[in-house]
Amino acid sequence: MTSQPSPCDLTATTLARAIARCEISAREVVDAHLEQIAREDAELSAFVTVDGEGARRAADICDAAPAPRGS
């Protein structure tokens, strides 16, 4: 059995196509990235501010929008 790669390991193009095909939701992608930030940023200090709530709201808006034509 092969496991699915984490959304954090996929390219932006691959994620955009998967979201357009409803294979993954924008919210799932955002949540995966926020979880990775939470796990790793204490050591990396790569972010000054993380707006998780705003990112989730934006993802929910994207998920509610109709899929683009030709996807």
Disulfide bonds with the S-S distance in Angstrom:
none
